């Protein structure tokens, strides 16, 4: 059974995910570089498993005004999410001072987090610097992802 959040996201896919990915200048590179899962063992991306875990990580970031975290709200069934995953992993390795998180919107233990962040499309990227949300955008927009990391993580 699909959650309400998942249903809402799937309904908005044509306008948010696919269009954004196709508009990206690097989508072919992302697609051809190997659509595979990420956040595996040894990965620089941390896959959050529960609301309690998410809140704990957010508190750590909020307590340090210089800490930077970026959250990838994603879904296993989302093609653009799969396409950008290897690039997100590469960026996590490039920016070791930034905490890269992955939140699967279909994980029942994270529904509260998904709802609190108002996720209506995937992938959605949200960046925090200390306690403040400094960026939020939807779509596999590789160039924008790189730009916000350069801007806030440097």
N, C-alpha and C positions, 0 to 999 in steps of 0.2 A: 504494500500500500504506500502510495506516494504521500509525503508530507505536504502541507499547504505551501511551505517555502519552496520545495522542489517543484511543485506544480506551477507556481508563479514564475520561477526561473525558467522552466522549460517553455512556457508560453512566450517569454520575452526573448528567447534565443535568436530568432532571425534578425532582430534589430540590434541586439547588443553584442553577441559573441561572434557570429559568423561574419557580419558586416565589418566589425572592428578588425577581425583577423585578416580578412581579405584586403582591407584598406592599409594594413601594415606593410611596409616595404620589405620586411624580413620574414614574411609568413612562409614562403617556400623553403627558406633555410631552416626554419623551426620545424616544419613538417618533415623535411627530408633528413634532418639530423637524428631521427629515431624517435618515433612516438612510443614512449614507454613510461611507465610509472616513475615517480621520483619520491624522495623522502625515504629511500631504502636505508638499510644499515650502512653506516659510514657516510651518509649524506650530510651536507651542510644545511639542509632544510629539515626543520623539525615538524613532524606531523602531530598536531594536537589531537588528543583522544577524548577529552571531556571538558565540560564547562569549568569545572574546578581547576583543571590544569591550565586552561586558557586564562582564567582569572589570576592564577598564581604568576604566570609569565607576564601578563599585563601589569600586575602590581610591581614586579621587578623593574620593568621598563619605566613605569610611571614614577617610581622612587628615584630614578636617576635622570636628571634633566638633560643629560647629554646622550642617553641611550636611544638607539634607533631600532625600530622593528618594522618589518613589512609582513603583511598577512595576505596570503593568496587564498581567497575563498574559491573553491574549486569543486568539481564533481567528476567521478570516474567516467560517466557517460558523455562528457562534454569534449567534443573534438578540439576546439580552440584551447581548452585547458591542457589537453594532452600535447598539443603542438608547442605551447609555450613552456611546458614543464622542464625540458632540458636547458632552456635558456635561463629560467629561474634558478635552476641548480648551478649553472655556471656563474651567475651573478652572486649567488650565495658564497661561492668559493672566492670570487673576486673581492667581495666586501666582508671579510671575516669579522669586522667589528659590528656588523648589523645582524640582528636576529631575524632569520627568515623562517616564517611559520606557514604551515599549510593547514587549512580547515576544510574538511570534506563536508559540504552542505547536507549530504545524505546521512551523515553519522548522527543517529538519534541522540547521542550524548552531547551534541553540539547545537541542537536546535535553538536553544536560548541565545547562544552567541550569534547565530545566523540572524535571528529575529532582531536582536539588539542592534546589529549593524545594518539592518534594513536591506539585506541582500536581495536584489531582484533580478540579477543576471550574473553569469559566471563566464570567465573568471572575473572576479572583482579583487582589486588590490587596495589595501588600506595601509597607510604608513603612519606610525606614531613616532614622535620625538619627545621622549620623556612622557609627561601626562597628556600631551596635546596630539590630536589627530591633525596631521599636516597635509595629507594627500588621500584621495579616494577616487578611483576611476574603475570603470567596467570595460572589459574587452581585452583581448590578447594584443595589447598595444606595446610592442617590444621597445620601440623608440621612446615612448613616454616612460616606461618602466626604468629604462636606463637613465633618462633625464632626471627623474625624481630621486633616484639613488645618488647620482652625481651631486645634485643640489643639496640633499639633506645628510648624506653620509660622509661628505668630505670635510 
